[in-house]
Amino acid sequence: MAKKKLNPKQEKYQQKVKKYESKPALFKNAFQAFVSGGLVCLIGQGFIDFYAAVMNLPKKEASNPAVATMILIGALLTAFGVFDKLAAYAGAGLSVPVTGFANSVVSAGLEFKEEGLVQGVGAKIFSLAGPVITFGVVTAFFVGLIHALIR
């Protein structure tokens, strides 16, 4: 798509805006995202190790309750209004798939809680989760089918 040509007044205005526009702190933002994402992963690994020791599970199987715990923590932090404050500082580091997905599902539900548990919270939770879960299930089915046929 071609860029629209600006008239001289618009060009002058754009130059003034650029002059006062703040530059993003790319290194600082990347560092904060790296550290916070690493911290989330470290906590997740801690839960895997904990469940492996307490439930006497192999590490691979201990990851299931660990993921569920991380989802629960992300959902609770969102429900209490803490997740957004942490995300404002941590940036993309908290968007690790499990915690970020929990945040987006709970946020969608909380936005419509006045409409009731079924038509508000329940319906809006699945407005985001539904397509993601459906895509995941359908993709898993086809990958499994292809794997079974190749064998």
N, C-alpha and C positions, 0 to 999 in steps of 0.2 A: 504494500500500500504506500503510495507516494505521500511524502510529508507536505502538509499544507504550508504554502508560502505566507509568511507573516508580513503585515504592513510595517512601515518604519516605526510607528508608535508601539506596536506590539513587540518588535525586536528590541527597542530601547527598554521597554518594561522587563522583558526576559533577561536582559543583561543586568539590570538593577537587582532583580530577584536572585540571579546567580551570585552576585557580589555578596549578598547577605545570607545566602543559604549555608547552613552548617554542613560540614563534611562528616560523613559517618566514620566512626572510629573502627575501621575494618579489623585491624589486628586485635584490638581489645575485644570486640564482639566475637571474633573467631576463637580467641583464647577462652573467653567465658563459656562459649558453647562447647568447646572441647573439654574443659574441666567439668562442667555440669553434666554433660553427656557421659563422661567417664565415671563420674560419681554415681549416676543412675545405674550404669552397668555394674559398677562395683557393688552397689547395694543389691542388685539382682543376683550377682554371683554369690554374695553373702547368704542370701536366702536359699540358693541352690545348695550351698555347702551345709547350711543349717538343716534343711529338710533331708539331705542325704545322711547326716549324722543322727538326727532325732528319729526319723522314720526308717532308718536303715535301708535306704533306697539307693540304687545305682544313680550316679550323677545325671544320666540322661533322663531317668524317670523323675528325679527330684526337681527337674526344671519345670514340670507342669504345675505343682503347687506354688513354685516360686513366681511363675508368670501370673498366676491367679492373685497372689499377694500383691504384686506390683500393680496390677489392674485395680485392685481394691484400694491401695494407697493413692493411686492417681485419681480415682473416683471420689474418695473421701476428701482429698486436698481440694478438688474442684468444688465439691458440695459446700465446704467451709470457706470458700473464697481465697484459699491460700495459693492454689496452683497458678493463677494468673499473676499474682505478685512475684512468685518465684520465676515464672516464665519471662516476666519483664526484665529481670536481671540476667537469667541464664540464657535467654534467647532460644535458639534452635536445639540446644542441648537437652531440653526437657521434651522435645518432640520425638524422642525415641519412640518407635512405633507403639509399644504397649502403653506407656503412660500418656502419650499424646492422643492415642485413640480413646483411652478411657476418659480423658479430659473432654474431647470433642463430643462423645456420646452423652456424658452427664451434662455438659453445658447446654446441649440441645434440649434435653429433658427439662432442666431447671428453667429455661427460658419460657416454657409454656406450662409451668406448674399451676397457674391460676385456672387453667382450663380443665383441671381434674387429673386424676391418676391415669385413667385409661386414654381419654381423648387428648390430653395435654402431654403429660410426661411419657406415657407408654408409646403413643403414636409418634412423638417427635424424636424419641431415642432411636426408633427404627428408621427415621428419615435419613439418618447417616449410617447407622450400623447395618440396616437391611441390605443396601447395595454392596457394602463391603463384605458382609457375611455371605451373601448370595454369590458374589464373584469368587470368593475363596472356596466355597463348597463346589461350585461348578468347575472351577479350575482344577481343584483336587481330584474331582471325579474323572475329568478327561486325562489328567496326568497319570492317574492310577490305571485307567483303561489302556492308555498307550503303553505304559510299563508292562501291564499284563499281556498285551498282544505281542510285544517285542520278545518277552521271555519265551 
